[in-house]
Amino acid sequence: MVRFASRRTRHHAVLSEDFERELTREVLRTELLRVRALIMTGCIMMVLLTAIYLIDPSVVNRVWRGTEGLVEVYGLLGGFILFEVWVHTQIRKNLRLDRDVPVIRRYIGTLIETSVPTLILILQTRTMGPSQALGFAVPLMYFIFIILSTLRLDFWLSAFTGFVAAAGLLSVALYYNSADEAGDPLIYFHAVRSVVILICGVLAGSVGAQLRRQFAASIAAATARDRVTNLFGQHVSPQVVEQLIAAGAGGGGDVRRVAVMFVDFRGFTAGAQSRTPQEVVDRLDGAFAVLVDILDRQGGIVNKFLGDGFLALFGAPLEASDAAQRAVAAGREMLRAMDRINAQTSWPLRIGIGIHFGEVVAGNIGSPRRKEYTVIGDTVNFASRLEALNKEFGSQLLISATVREALGEAGSDAVALGEVAVRGYERKVAVFQLG
């Protein structure tokens, strides 16, 4: 029980570690998008300012009292762009190193970024006057930072962005104590605007948090799926894993026409008696690796390994209209591959293959606690009997009449062995041999 608990703990630890790593990388990627958007925004603003200066210099004189004020704005925007370029470089570096950005650095960066509109606003109050500057377009720049803070997928960072923006606007308004023409203070007006900005920051944080939860759910599902595929795929074919994941915990199966192939190594047990267990495993693994690779190329899968043999399927779980042709092509290639292998080893192996084509029930079958993807039906039983007949005929590849019919001209080299008595079947059946 203790051992089981420790394995379970390790499993969740690894899964959690994978999840956190992927979530961190996803957050950094969205952070890169945010920084790029800010860099682009800064560049666009500099281009617009330049266009205004070239098209109508009088506007520059009215807003900034000459080019000196405009140069100061250029300096702020240029410094802002350089800062964001540095931030972009640091994030990419962290992505390569597979680590997160320190939290304190995020807050310091937010403070610096969101203070840029405040500094520009201060410059404009000196040239335009407090009332005009506070009612001009600069306070709207805060919303750019608040909207883009959503991409940080962090509620508190977005809320902090809104707080810095609101505090910056309110501080400038209080410091210059702007008033209307009647002399009435406009502090309540600016306070309301600051509260609205703060609320926008909170709302942006809520949206970012919701996006983060959705990212987390997607990444958790993908991480668990990848882990199941990687671990379970070592025992059965990846296609079967996909079928099991898609089917979930449901049971039952569906009827489909499938080519069933049984493969068995002849005389393997006798050869294994004079060799060490490790030599036996190495020889078997080497042969299986070649044969399974052939199956993959031909679109077949290994449904299960049976000691020194295996059951392979064509047409399940992935449907194939030419399942019989693929199975025969794989069988022929397996014989050629084994001939090449045997010519290079001191332990030659001879295989027997039986292929039948017909209807089966394919699906997740078993108890409520444990199921496996498999195929059931007379087609499976008959393919097993066909493979066993190789001993009687001294052959290596036997096919049924339905397979021969499905091959058409491609099976012209099939040799009819006549009506053969098959164990478990009352009537004799036609069997064909392929070289």
Order of alpha helices (4+ residues) and beta strands (2+ residues): alpha-alpha-alpha-alpha-alpha-alpha-alpha-alpha-alpha-beta-alpha-alpha-beta-beta-alpha-beta-beta-alpha-beta-alpha-beta-beta
